[in-house]
Amino acid sequence: MTKICFITAIYGDYELSCKKFAKQSIDTDYICFTDNKDIISNGWIIDTTPYHLINKSNLDNDTYINSLCNNKHTFNIAKYYKQSFSIIPILEKYDVVVWLDGTIEIIYDKTSEYILNNIYKDKIIGWHHERRYGILRNEVIDSNFERYTSIYWNNQSQPYQDVNAQYNTYIEDGYNDLFSKISTPIHHIWVYGLLVLLHSYIKINI
């Protein structure tokens, strides 16, 4: 039985193909959630079911700037599949779900083997973006660019993302970057292109 699945979400014209991947030393599935039925699969299972509409996250109460009813940009829609994978029915059979940004390619044939050897102990595994080191203030600085600050990006309208105001809200709520040194994964700032999640742990803690 396959215990591990790599997933990605490619909505809009962000990428025209799924990235190729190295055949793994253990059984591994690859699923791409997309609105493009003609996307080049390169071996991925293509799923065009709009789970973001039919399996709405219970964390989305329609009042947030980036609630899907308020921000229909395809970049925002794709984030649903990263954040709400635990409520997607076809993923329930996997012990481990690995999120990949659409631009990441798995080139090592023992990636899945390494993950399964470590995830049950660590619960969550991730690699943060270089230069930011999981520090919130660094994320704020690096997020002040057109993808977030423009109300029209990649040929689509979107709400303005006031990342500085959001940062101030976190600080007012008591956040500080010392949390990034706490071993409990839930306290980290997760901005990852590759994120490994133990399904049962996420269901209990999110």
DONULO-710574 format. One record per atom (N, C-alpha, C, CB): x negated, y, z. Coordinates in steps of 0.02 Angstrom, whole numbers, padded with zeros to 5 digits, always signed. Glycine has a CB too. Layout:
<recs>
XYZ ...
</recs>
This chain:
<recs>
-00042-00060+00000 +00000+00000+00000 -00044+00062+00000 +00048+00000+00061 -00029+00109-00045 -00066+00171-00048 -00050+00215+00012 -00051+00209-00114 -00101+00234+00050 -00091+00274+00110 -00104+00348+00099 -00135+00249+00165 -00136+00365+00044 -00159+00434+00035 -00137+00461-00032 -00236+00438+00041 -00118+00524-00031 -00095+00557-00093 -00124+00627-00096 -00017+00559-00095 -00152+00644-00154 -00173+00713-00167 -00115+00748-00202 -00238+00715-00211 -00100+00809-00180 -00047+00847-00212 -00072+00916-00232 +00014+00853-00165 -00040+00944-00282 -00052+01013-00301 +00014+01040-00328 -00109+01020-00353 +00018+01106-00335 +00077+01138-00365 +00053+01189-00416 +00122+01172-00311 +00076+01181-00477 +00058+01227-00531 +00121+01255-00561 +00014+01191-00586 +00138+01315-00542 +00198+01348-00567 +00179+01408-00610 +00243+01371-00508 +00222+01421-00660 +00206+01474-00707 +00148+01452-00752 +00188+01539-00671 +00109+01500-00776 +00054+01485-00821 -00014+01489-00786 +00055+01532-00882 -00014+01476-00720 -00075+01479-00681 -00128+01433-00709 -00061+01462-00607 -00109+01371-00726 -00152+01323-00759 -00110+01286-00809 -00186+01273-00707 -00140+01267-00866 -00103+01230-00918 -00114+01156-00913 -00123+01255-00986 -00159+01135-00868 -00172+01064-00860 -00190+01049-00787 -00227+01040-00907 -00179+00987-00767 -00202+00964-00701 -00275+00946-00708 -00160+00903-00676 -00313+00957-00654 -00384+00942-00657 -00396+00867-00659 -00419+00973-00597 -00447+00848-00697 -00468+00778-00698 -00495+00759-00629 -00520+00765-00753 -00495+00694-00615 -00520+00672-00550 -00558+00606-00558 -00461+00663-00500 -00604+00595-00512 -00642+00533-00511 -00598+00477-00483 -00707+00540-00470 -00598+00419-00515 -00561+00362-00489 -00589+00344-00421 -00565+00300-00539 -00545+00337-00372 -00566+00327-00304 -00580+00253-00288 -00514+00354-00256 -00620+00242-00237 -00639+00174-00217 -00582+00138-00183 -00699+00176-00171 -00530+00174-00161 -00469+00145-00133 -00409+00173-00169 -00465+00158-00056 -00352+00139-00163 -00291+00162-00197 -00273+00233-00176 -00233+00114-00183 -00263+00277-00224 -00247+00346-00212 -00199+00371-00265 -00311+00389-00212 -00147+00406-00243 -00100+00436-00290 -00115+00511-00297 -00028+00424-00268 -00097+00538-00355 -00104+00609-00369 -00038+00634-00396 -00163+00623-00420 -00008+00684-00363 +00057+00710-00384 +00052+00786-00394 +00112+00694-00332 +00074+00808-00451 +00075+00879-00467 +00147+00903-00470 +00038+00894-00534 +00165+00950-00428 +00231+00981-00430 +00227+01042-00476 +00255+01002-00357 +00271+01045-00524 +00265+01097-00575 +00332+01112-00608 +00214+01076-00629 +00337+01170-00639 +00396+01186-00679 +00381+01179-00754 +00419+01258-00664 +00322+01152-00770 +00300+01144-00839 +00301+01070-00857 +00230+01175-00851 +00354+01048-00891 +00359+00977-00909 +00308+00956-00962 +00429+00962-00934 +00277+01005-00994 +00228+00990-01046 +00156+00997-01022 +00239+01035-01105 +00146+01006-00957 +00079+01014-00930 +00037+00952-00946 +00081+01027-00854 -00027+00961-00960 -00072+00905-00973 -00087+00872-00906 -00138+00929-01008 -00069+00808-00899 -00069+00776-00834 -00138+00752-00812 -00022+00718-00834 -00180+00730-00859 -00246+00702-00842 -00242+00650-00787 -00293+00758-00821 -00189+00610-00789 -00182+00554-00742 -00139+00569-00681 -00248+00532-00720 -00120+00632-00670 -00077+00649-00614 -00004+00628-00628 -00080+00725-00600 +00032+00610-00576 +00104+00601-00581 +00136+00671-00583 +00133+00559-00521 +00176+00684-00635 +00206+00750-00643 +00277+00748-00615 +00207+00771-00717 +00292+00793-00569 +00357+00797-00537 +00384+00868-00545 +00353+00777-00461 +00438+00875-00584 +00468+00941-00597 +00530+00953-00554 +00486+00947-00670 +00542+00911-00505 +00599+00921-00460 +00588+00985-00419 +00608+00860-00413 +00635+01031-00418 +00626+01094-00380 +00641+01084-00306 +00673+01149-00409 +00595+01051-00272 +00605+01037-00200 +00611+01101-00159 +00547+00995-00174 +00580+01154-00183 +00583+01217-00145 +00654+01245-00143 +00536+01269-00176 +00697+01221-00188 +00767+01242-00189 +00812+01192-00154 +00790+01253-00261 +00799+01128-00164 +00844+01076-00137 +00823+01050-00069 +00849+01018-00186 +00761+01063-00048 +00737+01044+00018 +00706+01106+00051 +00686+00985+00014 +00746+01155+00062 +00722+01218+00089 +00690+01209+00157 +00779+01268+00093 +00635+01244+00168 +00601+01242+00233 +00645+01272+00287 +00534+01280+00229 +00647+01239+00345 +00686+01267+00401 +00651+01326+00433 +00700+01213+00453 +00590+01341+00412 +00555+01400+00437 +00573+01463+00397 +00480+01389+00435 +00606+01453+00340 +00624+01509+00297 +00697+01529+00310 +00614+01491+00222 +00706+01584+00346 +00774+01606+00363 +00799+01662+00318 +00776+01630+00436 +00764+01672+00261 +00784+01721+00209 +00771+01793+00229 +00856+01712+00193 +00738+01805+00285 +00727+01875+00307 +00656+01899+00297 +00746+01881+00380 +00611+01854+00277 +00540+01872+00271 +00526+01902+00202 +00496+01811+00283 +00474+01942+00198 +00453+01970+00133 +00443+01915+00082 +00389+02011+00141 +00413+01860+00105 +00398+01806+00059 +00445+01747+00064 +00328+01782+00070 +00504+01758+00095 +00557+01708+00088 +00570+01698+00013 +00623+01730+00124 +00584+01636-00006 +00589+01622-00077 +00646+01661-00111 +00600+01548-00088 +00696+01681-00072 +00750+01721-00101 +00726+01793-00114 +00811+01722-00054 +00673+01815-00081 +00648+01883-00088 +00585+01888-00132 +00633+01912-00021 +00550+01833-00139 +00489+01833-00179 +00489+01770-00222 +00425+01835-00135 +00512+01778-00284 +00518+01721-00331 +00457+01715-00376 +00581+01728-00372 +00404+01750-00361 +00342+01744-00400 +00319+01672-00396 +00287+01793-00374 +00296+01644-00452 +00276+01574-00454 +00217+01560-00407 +00257+01554-00525 +00175+01609-00395 +00120+01601-00347 +00147+01589-00277 +00074+01663-00348 +00202+01622-00261 +00234+01613-00196 +00271+01547-00192 +00283+01671-00182 +00303+01527-00246 +00339+01463-00247 +00290+01405-00235 +00375+01454-00315 +00232+01408-00266 +00183+01355-00258 +00162+01345-00186 +00122+01369-00301 +00164+01399-00146 +00143+01394-00076 +00191+01349-00036 +00139+01463-00045 +00253+01344-00058 +00301+01300-00024 +00274+01229-00021 +00369+01301-00060 +00244+01206-00076 +00221+01137-00080 +00160+01124-00036 +00206+01118-00152 +00123+01176-00023 +00066+01171+00023 +00089+01171+00095 +00017+01229+00011 +00139+01211+00111 +00159+01222+00180 +00215+01175+00203 +00181+01293+00189 +00255+01150+00156 +00315+01113+00175 +00316+01042+00147 +00377+01150+00152 +00258+01014+00134 +00255+00948+00104 +00291+00895+00146 +00183+00927+00093 +00295+00906+00212 +00323+00855+00257 +00397+00844+00247 +00309+00873+00329 +00431+00890+00212 +00503+00881+00200 +00518+00860+00128 +00540+00946+00216 +00466+00845+00089 +00476+00821+00021 +00483+00745+00024 +00416+00842-00026 +00541+00718+00005 +00555+00647+00015 +00503+00599-00015 +00622+00631-00013 +00478+00614-00075 +00433+00566-00107 +00365+00561-00073 +00424+00585-00179 +00351+00606-00026 +00287+00605+00008 +00291+00569+00076 +00261+00675+00018 +00351+00549+00096 +00360+00519+00162 +00323+00454+00169 +00434+00508+00175 +00310+00419+00115 +00279+00352+00120 +00203+00355+00131 +00293+00313+00057 +00174+00415+00127 +00101+00421+00134 +00082+00438+00206 +00074+00473+00086 +00030+00406+00230 +00002+00425+00296 -00033+00491+00293 -00045+00371+00321 -00068+00503+00237 -00111+00562+00230 -00094+00598+00166 -00185+00541+00231 -00085+00663+00171 -00072+00705+00112 -00128+00757+00108 -00002+00740+00117 -00156+00763+00048 -00212+00809+00037 -00190+00862-00012 -00275+00770+00011 -00189+00925+00012 -00173+00980-00033 -00235+01002-00071 -00143+01039+00007 -00227+01012-00137 -00281+01040-00178 -00255+01100-00215 -00308+00987-00228 -00291+01156-00214 -00275+01210-00259 -00281+01185-00331 -00322+01271-00248 -00243+01215-00375 -00241+01191-00444 -00307+01195-00481 -00190+01230-00481 -00355+01230-00454 -00420+01238-00488 -00474+01190-00462 -00444+01310-00480 -00457+01148-00413 -00506+01104-00382 -00506+01036-00415 -00493+01098-00306 -00566+01010-00428 -00574+00945-00459 -00611+00898-00411 -00613+00951-00526 -00584+00838-00401 -00616+00788-00359 -00666+00749-00402 -00563+00740-00327 -00730+00754-00386 -00782+00722-00427 -00818+00665-00391 -00833+00774-00449 -00804+00655-00326 -00837+00603-00287 -00789+00545-00280 -00860+00629-00217 -00811+00485-00297 -00765+00427-00298 -00748+00399-00230 -00795+00373-00341 -00780+00424-00177 -00765+00400-00110 -00734+00455-00066 -00829+00373-00077 -00705+00505-00098 -00672+00558-00061 -00615+00531-00018 -00645+00612-00109 -00572+00490-00047 -00516+00462-00009 -00540+00417+00047 -00470+00422-00056 -00592+00379+00034 -00620+00334+00085 -00646+00375+00144 -00676+00291+00055 -00682+00429+00130 -00707+00472+00183 -00650+00501+00224 -00750+00528+00152 -00598+00525+00190 -00542+00556+00224 -00508+00506+00271 -00491+00582+00173 -00494+00446+00247 -00460+00397+00289 -00503+00374+00348 -00440+00337+00248 -00568+00378+00340 -00613+00360+00395 -00617+00413+00450 -00683+00347+00368 -00591+00473+00435 -00598+00528+00483 -00533+00561+00505 -00642+00580+00454 -00481+00556+00465 -00422+00596+00477 -00384+00574+00540 -00376+00592+00418 -00385+00510+00558 -00346+00487+00616 -00375+00515+00680 -00344+00411+00618 -00439+00530+00680 -00471+00561+00738 -00462+00636+00737 -00546+00543+00740 -00471+00667+00679 -00471+00740+00674 -00402+00770+00664 -00515+00761+00618 -00355+00732+00639 -00285+00753+00626 -00279+00800+00566 -00257+00787+00688 -00323+00850+00562 -00324+00897+00506 -00397+00907+00485 -00290+00965+00525 -00409+00906+00419 -00475+00919+00393 -00469+00972+00339 -00509+00854+00365 -00514+01021+00340 -00511+01072+00287 -00579+01102+00276 -00462+01126+00305 -00585+01133+00218 -00646+01171+00201 -00624+01243+00188 -00683+01140+00139 -00650+01290+00228 -00627+01359+00219 -00663+01392+00161 -00638+01399+00284 -00633+01446+00136 -00664+01485+00084 -00731+01512+00108 -00618+01543+00062 -00780+01512+00065 -00845+01538+00083 -00840+01613+00100 -00896+01528+00025 -00885+01636+00143 -00891+01705+00165 -00841+01724+00219 -00884+01751+00106 -00785+01689+00224 -00733+01711+00272 -00740+01675+00339 -00664+01699+00243 -00762+01613+00338 -00778+01576+00399 -00719+01570+00447 -00835+01609+00435 -00658+01569+00421 -00600+01560+00464 -00585+01619+00508 -00609+01501+00506 -00616+01676+00496 -00606+01736+00537 -00552+01780+00505 -00673+01777+00545 -00502+01796+00543 -00443+01830+00516 -00461+01897+00484 -00391+01841+00570 -00503+01936+00517 -00521+02002+00489 -00553+01995+00421 -00568+02039+00537 -00593+01943+00411 -00624+01931+00345 -00571+01915+00293 -00676+01874+00349 -00519+01878+00314 -00465+01862+00268 -00429+01925+00246 -00416+01813+00300 -00419+01971+00292 -00385+02034+00277 -00425+02074+00226 -00374+02076+00342 -00490+02079+00238 -00533+02118+00193 -00531+02088+00123 -00605+02119+00219 -00536+02021+00118 -00538+01988+00053 -00470+01985+00019 -00566+01918+00061 -00417+01999+00056 -00349+01995+00027 -00325+02061+00000 -00301+01970+00079 -00364+02114+00007 -00344+02179-00021 -00365+02184-00094 -00375+02237+00021 -00331+02146-00135 -00343+02151-00207 -00276+02140-00243 -00396+02099-00230 -00277+02145-00309 -00216+02152-00349 -00166+02096-00337 -00234+02155-00421 -00188+02035-00327 -00142+01979-00319 -00092+01993-00263 -00180+01915-00304 -00113+02029-00212 -00069+02044-00155 -00044+02116-00154 -00106+02029-00091 -00085+02162-00175 -00067+02233-00166 -00028+02262-00225 -00130+02273-00156 -00023+02224-00280 +00016+02248-00338 +00087+02221-00334 -00018+02227-00404 +00135+02262-00355 +00204+02238-00357 +00221+02206-00425 +00253+02296-00343 +00170+02203-00469 +00179+02169-00533 +00112+02136-00550 +00201+02219-00590 +00110+02070-00541 +00048+02033-00552 +00060+01971-00593 +00016+02015-00484 +00015+01957-00639 +00020+01898-00682 +00088+01896-00718 +00010+01834-00641 +00108+01955-00743 +00169+01963-00782 +00234+01949-00744 +00166+01919-00843 +00231+01956-00678 +00291+01944-00637 +00294+01996-00581 +00290+01873-00606 +00356+02013-00564 +00367+02059-00508 +00359+02022-00442 +00436+02092-00512 +00336+02058-00392 +00331+02030-00325 +00332+02086-00274 +00266+01987-00318 +00350+02072-00212 +00348+02123-00160 +00277+02140-00141 +00388+02101-00098 +00266+02201-00120 +00201+02223-00096 +00182+02185-00033 +00200+02299-00084 +00121+02161-00030 +00096+02125+00028 +00052+02171+00070 +00057+02061+00007 +00079+02195+00125 +00041+02240+00168 +00000+02197+00217 +00088+02289+00207 -00058+02175+00194 -00098+02128+00234 -00126+02162+00297 -00155+02101+00192 -00138+02227+00294 -00162+02261+00354 -00109+02264+00408 -00185+02333+00336 -00047+02277+00388 +00008+02278+00437 +00018+02208+00466 +00073+02302+00404 +00011+02156+00425 +00019+02088+00450 -00036+02071+00500 +00018+02038+00392 -00096+02093+00485 -00152+02084+00531 -00137+02117+00599 -00218+02113+00501 -00113+02178+00596 -00097+02214+00658 -00043+02178+00698 -00074+02286+00643 +00004+02146+00663 +00057+02109+00697 +00027+02049+00734 +00110+02085+00647 -00020+02014+00702 -00053+01958+00735 -00091+01981+00797 -00101+01922+00686 -00125+02037+00792 -00163+02063+00849 -00115+02082+00906 -00205+02125+00828 -00059+02114+00889 -00010+02133+00940 +00020+02071+00974 +00046+02174+00908 +00024+02016+00937 +00050+01954+00965 -00001+01917+01008 +00074+01908+00909 -00063+01945+01011 -00113+01915+01054 -00166+01875+01020 -00080+01873+01103 -00164+01872+00953 -00216+01833+00917 -00283+01868+00922 -00196+01824+00842 -00336+01827+00927 -00403+01853+00918 -00445+01798+00887 -00435+01879+00985 -00501+01817+00858 -00540+01768+00820 -00576+01717+00863 -00589+01804+00778 -00571+01723+00929 -00597+01670+00971 -00559+01605+00960 -00595+01691+01045 -00495+01612+00937 -00456+01552+00923 -00489+01508+00871 -00386+01572+00899 -00528+01539+00826 -00560+01500+00773 -00613+01453+00801 -00590+01546+00721 -00632+01462+00865 -00682+01419+00896 -00649+01365+00939 -00730+01460+00938 -00583+01367+00944 -00547+01316+00982 -00541+01253+00940 -00477+01341+01004 -00551+01195+00971 -00552+01133+00932 -00483+01112+00907 -00581+01077+00974 -00430+01132+00942 -00363+01113+00921 -00348+01144+00853 -00311+01136+00972 -00336+01102+00802 -00330+01129+00733 -00275+01180+00723 -00319+01072+00686 -00220+01175+00762 -00163+01218+00749 -00179+01291+00763 -00104+01196+00792 -00234+01306+00799 -00251+01375+00815 -00295+01408+00762 -00286+01377+00880 -00317+01371+00713 -00361+01400+00663 -00322+01441+00612 -00401+01344+00628 -00358+01485+00577 -00328+01519+00519 -00342+01475+00458 -00358+01592+00510 -00289+01446+00431 -00297+01398+00377 -00288+01433+00310 -00247+01340+00384 -00342+01448+00277 -00340+01474+00209 -00387+01429+00169 -00361+01551+00204 -00360+01373+00145 -00402+01321+00117 -00380+01302+00046 -00402+01260+00161 -00430+01288+00004 -00415+01261-00062 -00407+01186-00059 -00470+01279-00110 -00433+01154-00006 -00424+01083+00006 -00406+01075+00079 -00488+01042-00014 -00350+01044+00092 -00325+01036+00160 -00298+00965+00168 -00271+01089+00177 -00326+00928+00216 -00306+00858+00228 -00262+00857+00290 -00368+00812+00236 -00204+00826+00284 -00155+00828+00339 -00131+00758+00354 -00096+00874+00322 -00133+00740+00419 -00104+00676+00441 -00029+00686+00448 -00137+00652+00508 +00008+00649+00409 +00079+00662+00401 +00116+00659+00469 +00110+00611+00353 +00104+00607+00507 +00140+00600+00570 +00124+00656+00619 +00123+00533+00602 +00062+00680+00619 +00041+00735+00663 +00078+00799+00645 -00035+00746+00660 +00083+00813+00581 +00116+00874+00558 +00190+00872+00575 +00106+00883+00481 +00222+00815+00565 +00294+00810+00580 +00309+00824+00654 +00319+00740+00561 +00263+00804+00697 +00274+00814+00769 +00258+00885+00790 +00231+00765+00809 +00207+00916+00760 +00181+00979+00785 +00204+01041+00746 +00108+00977+00784 +00238+01033+00690 +00259+01091+00651 +00335+01098+00657 +00238+01084+00577 
</recs>
